[in-house]
Amino acid sequence: MYHKIMLPVDLNEEASWKKALPTAITLCQTFGASLHVVTVLPDFKMPMVGAYFPKNFSKKAHDAIKEAQHAFIQENVPEDIQTQSVIVDGSPWEAIIKAGKQLDIDLIVMASHNKRKFVDYVLGPNAEHVVHHAKMSVMIVR
């Protein structure tokens, strides 16, 4: 049923993956699917944003996230699951959907974890946008 499963994670926010990761792992094992762990960085290359950061900041941020994401995968994903580390730039929900299209993802598994406003309490701002705009299936884990 599923061949490629995406798990968006914020490595600084455990709530973004703590409940969704076990679900994604179970689905990968059940269907023999690959897992694509996606982390979104702000787009430091935009002139308006980049002007406030030192030169090469974007590359250093990518390198640090890449290392942290590989450590996350080693610590949390069983070795028998084919896993890909993906780092993308932009707003979280747009970057998640764009990466999903580029990777030909069948299912996005993500947590709903932000509870600042009522709509955030019900679903979460990024999860809400992904659900409404993604063309592939989305599973929200609470």
VEXSE-699015 format. One line per field, with one value per atom (N, C-alpha, C, O): y negated, z negated, x; residue in three letters; atom name. Coordinates in Angstrom, 3 decimals, always signed. Atoms other than C-alpha are relative to their C-alpha. Layout:
! residues N
py = [Y,...]
pz = [Z,...]
px = [X,...]
residu = [ala,...]
atome = [CA,...]
END
This chain:
! residues 142
py = [+1.195,+0.000,-1.268,-2.192,+1.152,-2.461,+0.469,+1.526,-0.326,-2.468,-1.009,-0.657,+1.066,-5.815,-0.805,-1.393,+0.706,-7.339,-1.129,-0.929,+1.163,-10.820,-0.278,-0.213,+0.401,-11.811,-1.351,-1.404,+1.303,-15.564,-0.077,+0.275,+0.130,-16.231,-1.348,-1.842,+1.166,-19.326,+0.551,+0.918,-0.633,-18.079,-0.734,-0.187,+0.766,-20.815,+0.140,-0.398,-0.121,-19.839,+1.467,+1.962,-1.429,-16.260,+0.306,+1.363,-0.210,-16.668,+0.122,+0.639,-0.080,-16.934,+1.414,+1.694,-1.352,-13.269,+1.121,+2.277,-1.045,-11.411,+0.980,+2.187,-0.886,-10.035,+0.479,+1.580,-0.351,-10.015,+1.031,+1.856,-0.915,-8.095,+1.466,+2.230,-1.417,-4.773,+0.420,+1.544,-0.292,-4.947,+0.149,+1.083,-0.063,-5.651,+1.274,+1.913,-1.209,-2.798,+1.237,+2.107,-1.141,-0.345,+0.096,+1.188,-0.001,-1.382,+0.439,+1.197,-0.407,-1.005,+1.501,+2.162,-1.435,+2.468,+0.820,+1.878,-0.706,+3.515,+0.079,+1.131,+0.064,+2.417,+0.137,+0.128,-0.064,+2.745,-1.323,-1.352,+1.334,-0.986,-0.618,-0.227,+0.773,-3.341,-1.199,-1.665,+1.141,-6.177,-1.180,-1.057,+1.217,-9.708,-1.039,-1.635,+0.916,-11.865,-1.390,-1.615,+1.347,-15.536,-1.028,-1.056,+1.132,-18.536,-1.267,-1.329,+1.251,-22.059,-1.090,-1.314,+1.154,-24.970,-1.269,-1.247,+1.277,-28.624,-0.276,+0.178,+0.296,-29.922,-1.171,-2.330,+1.022,-31.801,-0.674,-1.708,+0.550,-32.453,-1.178,-1.915,+1.146,-34.944,-1.277,-1.375,+1.217,-38.425,-0.696,-1.189,+0.688,-39.849,+0.713,+0.060,-0.789,-37.035,+0.124,-0.068,-0.262,-36.327,-1.170,-0.970,+1.187,-39.895,-0.069,-0.747,+0.062,-39.356,+1.092,+1.133,-1.110,-36.275,-0.099,-0.645,+0.032,-35.877,+0.849,+1.713,-0.784,-34.511,+1.467,+1.804,-1.457,-30.730,+0.531,+1.704,-0.466,-30.563,+1.110,+2.087,-1.002,-28.602,+1.354,+2.383,-1.257,-25.991,+0.628,+1.840,-0.517,-25.666,+0.557,+1.590,-0.487,-25.297,+1.331,+2.250,-1.251,-22.608,+1.136,+2.251,-1.027,-20.738,+0.483,+1.682,-0.360,-20.833,+0.826,+1.811,-0.733,-19.675,+1.379,+2.358,-1.280,-16.937,+0.982,+2.140,-0.839,-15.579,+0.404,+1.566,-0.283,-15.852,+0.956,+1.832,-0.870,-14.190,+1.438,+2.393,-1.342,-11.263,+0.665,+1.856,-0.542,-10.813,+0.393,+1.440,-0.295,-10.964,+1.322,+2.162,-1.214,-8.252,+1.218,+2.245,-1.120,-6.025,+0.401,+1.588,-0.255,-6.354,+0.480,+1.194,-0.207,-6.040,+0.893,+1.350,-0.780,-4.112,+1.351,+1.394,-1.318,-0.345,+0.112,-0.456,-0.125,+0.626,+0.696,+0.503,-0.734,+2.860,-0.865,-0.394,+0.916,-0.177,-0.866,-1.541,+0.859,-1.876,-1.442,-1.807,+1.363,-5.494,-1.016,-0.805,+1.109,-8.728,-1.244,-1.555,+1.270,-11.949,-1.113,-1.178,+1.084,-15.022,-1.311,-1.421,+1.337,-18.659,-0.979,-1.028,+0.953,-21.368,-1.371,-1.499,+1.390,-25.153,-0.539,-0.137,+0.683,-27.293,+0.016,+0.331,-0.079,-27.545,+1.482,+2.230,-1.437,-24.185,+0.687,+1.689,-0.742,-23.265,+0.019,+1.033,+0.025,-24.387,+0.918,+1.624,-0.833,-22.652,+1.490,+2.314,-1.396,-19.426,+0.487,+1.578,-0.385,-19.357,+0.084,+1.019,-0.003,-20.241,+1.226,+1.879,-1.183,-17.519,+1.265,+2.195,-1.153,-15.062,+0.243,+1.388,-0.120,-15.771,+0.463,+1.364,-0.334,-15.595,+1.445,+2.104,-1.360,-12.300,+1.031,+2.229,-0.880,-10.840,+0.802,+2.023,-0.588,-10.165,+0.474,-0.185,-0.531,-7.992,-0.503,-0.702,+0.343,-9.039,-0.885,-0.602,+0.843,-11.833,+0.323,+0.224,-0.265,-10.860,-1.111,-1.272,+1.103,-13.843,-0.184,+0.194,+0.249,-14.872,-1.362,-2.270,+1.286,-17.634,-0.356,+0.317,+0.237,-19.296,-1.431,-1.680,+1.396,-23.075,-0.424,-0.207,+0.308,-24.404,-1.477,-1.785,+1.416,-28.200,-0.616,-1.334,+0.541,-29.092,+1.160,+2.321,-1.074,-27.164,+0.902,+2.126,-0.825,-26.044,+0.824,+1.963,-0.738,-25.053,+1.133,+2.215,-1.026,-23.157,+1.201,+2.352,-1.067,-21.172,+0.798,+2.025,-0.709,-20.325,-0.412,+0.464,+0.492,-22.502,-0.732,-0.258,+0.826,-25.210,+0.671,+0.618,-0.640,-23.269,+1.242,+1.478,-1.201,-20.039,-0.387,+0.269,+0.451,-21.931,-0.358,+0.056,+0.395,-23.446,+1.212,+1.308,-1.193,-20.126,+0.804,+1.231,-0.761,-18.356,-0.645,+0.055,+0.688,-21.003,-0.138,-0.240,+0.285,-21.430,+1.193,+1.158,-1.149,-18.047,+0.817,+0.966,-0.873,-15.835,+1.468,+2.309,-1.374,-12.689,+0.161,-0.827,-0.265,-11.037,-0.546,-0.539,+0.544,-12.597,+0.647,+0.673,-0.561,-10.871,-0.880,-1.076,+0.822,-13.101,+0.881,+1.500,-0.789,-11.383,-0.940,-1.888,+0.851,-12.902,+0.671,+0.116]
pz = [+0.000,+0.000,+0.000,+0.774,+0.045,-0.903,+0.318,-0.140,-0.361,+0.569,-0.565,-0.925,+0.507,-0.581,-1.035,-0.739,+1.101,-3.930,-0.469,-0.705,+0.471,-4.999,-1.457,-1.868,+1.389,-8.620,-0.184,-0.302,+0.282,-9.112,-1.488,-2.350,+1.390,-12.283,-0.220,+0.634,+0.480,-14.138,-1.081,-2.160,+0.922,-15.868,-1.332,-2.302,+1.253,-18.499,-0.779,-1.879,+0.619,-19.340,+0.008,+1.005,+0.095,-20.534,+0.310,+0.855,-0.244,-20.326,+1.491,+1.859,-1.438,-16.535,+0.538,+1.662,-0.502,-16.278,-1.003,-0.602,+1.026,-19.582,+0.207,+0.053,-0.221,-18.814,+1.452,+1.712,-1.420,-15.013,+0.422,+1.293,-0.400,-14.785,-0.157,+0.789,+0.112,-16.206,+1.041,+1.541,-1.012,-13.833,+1.375,+2.115,-1.297,-10.830,+0.104,+1.156,+0.000,-11.803,+0.213,+1.016,-0.142,-12.162,+1.424,+1.987,-1.378,-8.774,+0.983,+1.913,-0.867,-7.123,-0.087,+0.931,+0.184,-8.611,+0.567,+1.156,-0.487,-7.730,+1.524,+2.091,-1.457,-4.094,+0.736,+1.966,-0.638,-3.470,+0.658,+1.670,-0.572,-2.809,-0.475,-1.503,+0.424,-2.942,-0.813,-0.645,+0.859,-5.498,+0.421,+0.555,-0.414,-4.459,-1.105,-1.251,+1.144,-7.480,+0.513,+1.050,-0.555,-6.582,-1.118,-2.037,+0.902,-8.501,+0.844,+1.879,-0.747,-7.354,-0.723,-1.923,+0.505,-7.812,+0.591,+1.698,-0.603,-7.354,+1.237,+1.319,-1.227,-3.944,-0.242,-0.051,+0.303,-4.911,+1.255,+1.168,-1.245,-1.237,+0.507,+1.395,-0.402,-0.898,-0.391,-1.522,+0.304,-0.695,-1.277,-2.051,+1.169,-3.358,-1.293,-2.311,+1.173,-5.789,-0.091,-1.157,-0.027,-4.731,-0.426,-0.925,+0.359,-5.333,-1.495,-1.901,+1.450,-9.091,-0.550,-1.751,+0.439,-9.209,+0.638,+1.732,-0.586,-8.668,+1.261,+1.509,-1.223,-5.387,-0.369,-1.443,+0.175,-5.045,-1.141,-1.499,+1.100,-7.861,+0.466,-0.251,-0.534,-5.655,+0.136,-0.235,-0.165,-4.827,-1.359,-1.533,+1.343,-8.478,-0.660,-1.327,+0.559,-9.515,+0.635,-0.063,-0.695,-6.866,-0.473,-0.705,+0.457,-7.937,-1.403,-1.681,+1.382,-11.607,-0.043,-0.776,-0.035,-10.834,+0.615,+0.150,-0.646,-8.532,-1.005,-1.079,+1.023,-11.315,-1.086,-1.491,+1.042,-13.906,+0.514,-0.221,-0.567,-11.585,+0.157,-0.111,-0.108,-10.891,-1.372,-1.499,+1.363,-14.647,-0.452,-1.072,+0.335,-15.123,+0.630,-0.031,-0.719,-12.502,-0.618,-0.842,+0.608,-14.000,-1.349,-1.665,+1.350,-17.490,-0.013,-0.934,+0.093,-16.600,+1.061,+0.877,-1.087,-13.357,+0.114,+0.223,-0.142,-13.124,+1.311,+2.336,-1.156,-10.718,+1.192,+2.328,-1.108,-8.662,+0.859,+1.868,-0.791,-7.401,+0.858,+0.352,-0.908,-4.327,-0.302,-0.204,+0.457,-5.455,+0.790,+1.103,-0.686,-3.662,-0.860,-1.386,+0.709,-5.369,+1.014,+2.033,-0.929,-3.703,-0.768,-1.793,+0.605,-4.573,+1.077,+2.165,-0.962,-2.852,-0.637,-1.861,+0.459,-3.109,+0.293,+1.262,-0.260,-3.404,-1.193,-2.312,+1.076,-5.417,-0.192,+0.785,+0.248,-7.099,+0.869,+1.513,-0.716,-5.479,+1.503,+2.156,-1.437,-1.981,+0.364,+1.371,-0.267,-2.173,-0.134,+0.623,+0.182,-3.441,+1.233,+1.738,-1.175,-0.550,+1.242,+2.033,-1.155,+2.016,-0.021,+1.005,+0.116,+0.712,+0.267,+0.904,-0.242,+0.743,+1.477,+1.930,-1.448,+4.424,+0.675,+1.515,-0.630,+5.357,-0.274,+0.585,+0.383,+3.495,+0.380,+0.178,-0.372,+4.794,-1.216,-1.158,+1.270,+1.223,+0.103,+0.718,+0.044,+0.665,-1.218,-1.167,+1.271,-2.923,-0.827,-0.965,+0.956,-5.252,-1.379,-1.598,+1.381,-8.934,-0.842,-0.894,+0.810,-11.245,-1.265,-1.348,+1.285,-14.777,+0.012,+0.742,+0.268,-15.838,-1.414,-2.367,+1.324,-18.717,-0.483,-1.622,+0.390,-18.799,-0.547,+0.102,+0.625,-21.150,-0.397,-1.499,+0.353,-21.020,+0.194,-0.681,-0.291,-19.418,+0.068,+0.086,-0.040,-19.273,+1.210,+1.079,-1.191,-15.668,-0.143,+0.322,+0.243,-16.698,-0.987,-0.874,+0.993,-19.647,+0.667,+0.320,-0.670,-17.372,+0.933,+0.976,-0.990,-14.716,-0.001,+0.054,-0.130,-14.646,+1.319,+2.324,-1.211,-12.089,+1.210,+2.302,-1.148,-9.892,+0.431,+1.624,-0.324,-10.105,+0.735,+1.702,-0.642,-9.181,+1.462,+2.337,-1.376,-6.072,+0.853,+2.006,-0.756,-5.013,+0.368,+1.513,-0.249,-5.368,+1.115,+1.982,-0.975,-3.295,+1.382,+2.371,-1.284,-0.539,+0.645,+1.843,-0.556,-0.095,+0.917,+0.663,-0.924,+2.807,-0.411,+0.047,+0.473,+1.046,-1.333,-1.934,+1.274,-2.027,-1.158,-1.123,+1.187,-5.390,-1.222,-1.356,+1.259,-8.755,-1.134,-1.292,+1.152,-11.825,-1.245,-1.506,+1.203,-15.038,-1.191,-1.299,+1.190,-18.312,-1.204,-2.303]
px = [+0.818,+0.000,+0.868,+0.616,-0.910,+2.786,+1.410,+1.846,-1.377,+6.281,+0.983,+2.106,-0.864,+7.700,-0.777,-1.817,+0.657,+6.792,+0.909,+2.101,-0.751,+7.871,-0.333,-1.491,+0.160,+8.416,+0.681,+1.906,-0.616,+8.950,+0.371,-0.434,-0.434,+10.971,+0.671,+1.407,-0.728,+12.101,+0.920,+0.455,-0.942,+15.243,+0.117,+0.642,-0.016,+14.888,-1.298,-1.424,+1.322,+11.309,-0.427,-0.952,+0.304,+10.805,-1.465,-1.783,+1.430,+7.029,-0.310,-1.365,+0.247,+7.375,+0.158,-0.259,-0.222,+8.351,-0.250,-0.386,+0.070,+7.970,-1.161,-0.976,+1.153,+4.482,-0.092,-0.576,+0.109,+4.736,+1.045,+0.769,-1.069,+8.036,-0.379,-0.188,+0.379,+6.748,-1.044,-1.004,+1.012,+3.775,+0.653,+0.346,-0.685,+6.003,+0.840,+0.867,-0.822,+8.347,-0.875,-0.540,+0.914,+5.450,-0.531,-0.601,+0.496,+4.049,+1.084,+0.809,-1.115,+7.468,+0.241,+0.444,-0.221,+7.908,-1.153,-0.934,+1.186,+4.356,-0.029,-0.324,+0.115,+4.517,+1.338,+1.372,-1.312,+8.265,+0.361,+1.061,-0.202,+8.355,+1.317,+1.872,-1.160,+11.311,-0.478,-1.605,+0.317,+11.385,+0.863,+2.081,-0.698,+12.309,-0.179,-1.246,+0.033,+13.162,+0.341,+1.426,-0.143,+12.711,+0.096,-0.723,-0.161,+13.985,+0.006,+0.669,+0.114,+13.136,+0.797,+0.638,-0.740,+15.533,-0.599,-1.136,+0.427,+14.596,+0.847,+1.988,-0.727,+15.633,+0.950,+0.581,-1.005,+18.819,+0.528,+1.190,-0.519,+19.582,-0.833,-0.404,+0.825,+16.736,+0.736,+1.212,-0.758,+18.341,-0.461,+0.360,+0.518,+16.050,+0.414,+0.643,-0.377,+16.938,+1.513,+2.098,-1.431,+20.509,+0.856,+1.963,-0.776,+21.663,+0.287,+1.231,-0.171,+21.349,+0.919,+1.183,-0.838,+23.591,+1.380,+1.523,-1.346,+27.338,+0.087,-0.754,-0.235,+28.701,+0.137,+0.634,-0.072,+28.473,-0.866,-0.750,+0.852,+25.896,-0.931,-1.148,+0.921,+23.493,+0.691,+0.126,-0.739,+26.138,+0.311,+0.181,-0.306,+27.162,-1.261,-1.207,+1.261,+23.519,-0.391,-0.820,+0.307,+22.968,+0.898,+0.432,-0.946,+26.106,-0.350,-0.312,+0.351,+25.065,-1.284,-1.367,+1.266,+21.516,+0.194,-0.390,-0.265,+22.792,+0.608,+0.197,-0.638,+25.001,-1.002,-1.055,+0.996,+22.216,-1.074,-1.530,+1.032,+19.712,+0.516,-0.213,-0.584,+22.051,+0.069,-0.214,-0.040,+22.532,-1.404,-1.590,+1.401,+18.741,-0.433,-1.043,+0.387,+18.237,+0.686,+0.045,-0.737,+20.950,-0.579,-0.666,+0.506,+19.470,-1.446,-1.843,+1.449,+15.781,-0.640,-1.768,+0.597,+15.237,+0.713,+1.938,-0.630,+15.824,+0.795,+0.415,-0.889,+18.600,-0.650,-0.217,+0.623,+16.297,-0.920,-1.444,+0.834,+14.340,+0.908,+1.804,-0.761,+15.764,-0.400,-1.571,+0.287,+16.070,+0.801,+1.972,-0.655,+16.869,-0.111,-1.180,-0.044,+17.908,-0.227,+0.461,+0.333,+16.385,-0.040,-0.712,+0.006,+17.061,-0.442,+0.132,+0.548,+15.046,-0.112,-0.147,+0.114,+14.762,-1.388,-2.033,+1.257,+11.664,-0.927,-0.523,+0.994,+8.488,-0.302,-0.345,+0.150,+7.825,-1.041,-0.732,+1.038,+4.525,+0.240,-0.008,-0.269,+5.515,+1.162,+1.115,-1.176,+8.890,-0.335,+0.179,+0.415,+7.290,-0.756,-0.488,+0.780,+4.816,+0.891,+0.768,-0.896,+7.494,+0.911,+1.101,-0.860,+9.826,-0.809,-0.314,+0.866,+6.920,-0.224,-0.209,+0.184,+6.303,+1.293,+1.274,-1.282,+10.000,+0.409,+0.995,-0.386,+10.484,-1.057,-0.854,+1.113,+7.193,-0.495,-0.642,+0.428,+6.021,-1.447,-2.285,+1.368,+2.920,-0.766,-1.979,+0.644,+2.244,+0.917,+2.107,-0.711,+3.317,-0.563,-1.770,+0.408,+3.212,+0.592,+1.812,-0.513,+3.462,-0.812,-1.980,+0.639,+2.671,-0.675,-0.278,+0.625,+0.368,+0.406,+0.013,-0.585,+2.153,-0.033,+0.365,-0.048,+1.721,-1.364,-2.387,+1.291,-0.951,-0.114,-0.566,+0.052,-0.715,-1.380,-1.863,+1.326,-4.049,-0.982,-0.574,+0.994,-7.305,+0.203,+0.196,-0.185,-6.733,+1.282,+1.340,-1.232,-3.187,-0.257,+0.320,+0.315,-4.631,-0.675,-0.409,+0.729,-6.892,+0.909,+0.814,-0.810,-4.309,+1.466,+2.330,-1.373,-1.151,+0.106,-0.423,+0.018,-0.389,+0.641,+0.076,-0.644,+2.058,-0.767,-0.959,+0.778,+0.079,-1.277,-1.663,+1.236,-3.082,+0.245,-0.516,-0.305,-1.479,+0.370,-0.052,-0.382,+0.051,-1.244,-1.397,+1.232,-3.313,-0.822,-1.345,+0.853,-5.103,+0.616,-0.110,-0.631,-2.514,+0.712,+0.996,-0.724,-0.788,-0.900,-2.095,+0.738,-1.840,+0.113,-0.660,-0.168,-0.576,-0.707,-1.130,+0.673,-2.086,+0.831,+2.062,-0.651,-1.303,-0.633,-1.856,+0.473,-1.577,+0.509,+1.714,-0.356,-1.645,-0.091,-1.123,-0.055,-0.591,-0.073,+0.706,+0.168,-1.779,+0.598,+0.559]
residu = [met,met,met,met,tyr,tyr,tyr,tyr,his,his,his,his,lys,lys,lys,lys,ile,ile,ile,ile,met,met,met,met,leu,leu,leu,leu,pro,pro,pro,pro,val,val,val,val,asp,asp,asp,asp,leu,leu,leu,leu,asn,asn,asn,asn,glu,glu,glu,glu,glu,glu,glu,glu,ala,ala,ala,ala,ser,ser,ser,ser,trp,trp,trp,trp,lys,lys,lys,lys,lys,lys,lys,lys,ala,ala,ala,ala,leu,leu,leu,leu,pro,pro,pro,pro,thr,thr,thr,thr,ala,ala,ala,ala,ile,ile,ile,ile,thr,thr,thr,thr,leu,leu,leu,leu,cys,cys,cys,cys,gln,gln,gln,gln,thr,thr,thr,thr,phe,phe,phe,phe,gly,gly,gly,gly,ala,ala,ala,ala,ser,ser,ser,ser,leu,leu,leu,leu,his,his,his,his,val,val,val,val,val,val,val,val,thr,thr,thr,thr,val,val,val,val,leu,leu,leu,leu,pro,pro,pro,pro,asp,asp,asp,asp,phe,phe,phe,phe,lys,lys,lys,lys,met,met,met,met,pro,pro,pro,pro,met,met,met,met,val,val,val,val,gly,gly,gly,gly,ala,ala,ala,ala,tyr,tyr,tyr,tyr,phe,phe,phe,phe,pro,pro,pro,pro,lys,lys,lys,lys,asn,asn,asn,asn,phe,phe,phe,phe,ser,ser,ser,ser,lys,lys,lys,lys,lys,lys,lys,lys,ala,ala,ala,ala,his,his,his,his,asp,asp,asp,asp,ala,ala,ala,ala,ile,ile,ile,ile,lys,lys,lys,lys,glu,glu,glu,glu,ala,ala,ala,ala,gln,gln,gln,gln,his,his,his,his,ala,ala,ala,ala,phe,phe,phe,phe,ile,ile,ile,ile,gln,gln,gln,gln,glu,glu,glu,glu,asn,asn,asn,asn,val,val,val,val,pro,pro,pro,pro,glu,glu,glu,glu,asp,asp,asp,asp,ile,ile,ile,ile,gln,gln,gln,gln,thr,thr,thr,thr,gln,gln,gln,gln,ser,ser,ser,ser,val,val,val,val,ile,ile,ile,ile,val,val,val,val,asp,asp,asp,asp,gly,gly,gly,gly,ser,ser,ser,ser,pro,pro,pro,pro,trp,trp,trp,trp,glu,glu,glu,glu,ala,ala,ala,ala,ile,ile,ile,ile,ile,ile,ile,ile,lys,lys,lys,lys,ala,ala,ala,ala,gly,gly,gly,gly,lys,lys,lys,lys,gln,gln,gln,gln,leu,leu,leu,leu,asp,asp,asp,asp,ile,ile,ile,ile,asp,asp,asp,asp,leu,leu,leu,leu,ile,ile,ile,ile,val,val,val,val,met,met,met,met,ala,ala,ala,ala,ser,ser,ser,ser,his,his,his,his,asn,asn,asn,asn,lys,lys,lys,lys,arg,arg,arg,arg,lys,lys,lys,lys,phe,phe,phe,phe,val,val,val,val,asp,asp,asp,asp,tyr,tyr,tyr,tyr,val,val,val,val,leu,leu,leu,leu,gly,gly,gly,gly,pro,pro,pro,pro,asn,asn,asn,asn,ala,ala,ala,ala,glu,glu,glu,glu,his,his,his,his,val,val,val,val,val,val,val,val,his,his,his,his,his,his,his,his,ala,ala,ala,ala,lys,lys,lys,lys,met,met,met,met,ser,ser,ser,ser,val,val,val,val,met,met,met,met,ile,ile,ile,ile,val,val,val,val,arg,arg,arg,arg]
atome = [N,CA,C,O,N,CA,C,O,N,CA,C,O,N,CA,C,O,N,CA,C,O,N,CA,C,O,N,CA,C,O,N,CA,C,O,N,CA,C,O,N,CA,C,O,N,CA,C,O,N,CA,C,O,N,CA,C,O,N,CA,C,O,N,CA,C,O,N,CA,C,O,N,CA,C,O,N,CA,C,O,N,CA,C,O,N,CA,C,O,N,CA,C,O,N,CA,C,O,N,CA,C,O,N,CA,C,O,N,CA,C,O,N,CA,C,O,N,CA,C,O,N,CA,C,O,N,CA,C,O,N,CA,C,O,N,CA,C,O,N,CA,C,O,N,CA,C,O,N,CA,C,O,N,CA,C,O,N,CA,C,O,N,CA,C,O,N,CA,C,O,N,CA,C,O,N,CA,C,O,N,CA,C,O,N,CA,C,O,N,CA,C,O,N,CA,C,O,N,CA,C,O,N,CA,C,O,N,CA,C,O,N,CA,C,O,N,CA,C,O,N,CA,C,O,N,CA,C,O,N,CA,C,O,N,CA,C,O,N,CA,C,O,N,CA,C,O,N,CA,C,O,N,CA,C,O,N,CA,C,O,N,CA,C,O,N,CA,C,O,N,CA,C,O,N,CA,C,O,N,CA,C,O,N,CA,C,O,N,CA,C,O,N,CA,C,O,N,CA,C,O,N,CA,C,O,N,CA,C,O,N,CA,C,O,N,CA,C,O,N,CA,C,O,N,CA,C,O,N,CA,C,O,N,CA,C,O,N,CA,C,O,N,CA,C,O,N,CA,C,O,N,CA,C,O,N,CA,C,O,N,CA,C,O,N,CA,C,O,N,CA,C,O,N,CA,C,O,N,CA,C,O,N,CA,C,O,N,CA,C,O,N,CA,C,O,N,CA,C,O,N,CA,C,O,N,CA,C,O,N,CA,C,O,N,CA,C,O,N,CA,C,O,N,CA,C,O,N,CA,C,O,N,CA,C,O,N,CA,C,O,N,CA,C,O,N,CA,C,O,N,CA,C,O,N,CA,C,O,N,CA,C,O,N,CA,C,O,N,CA,C,O,N,CA,C,O,N,CA,C,O,N,CA,C,O,N,CA,C,O,N,CA,C,O,N,CA,C,O,N,CA,C,O,N,CA,C,O,N,CA,C,O,N,CA,C,O,N,CA,C,O,N,CA,C,O,N,CA,C,O,N,CA,C,O,N,CA,C,O,N,CA,C,O,N,CA,C,O,N,CA,C,O,N,CA,C,O,N,CA,C,O,N,CA,C,O,N,CA,C,O,N,CA,C,O,N,CA,C,O,N,CA,C,O,N,CA,C,O,N,CA,C,O,N,CA,C,O,N,CA,C,O,N,CA,C,O,N,CA,C,O,N,CA,C,O,N,CA,C,O,N,CA,C,O,N,CA,C,O,N,CA,C,O,N,CA,C,O]
END
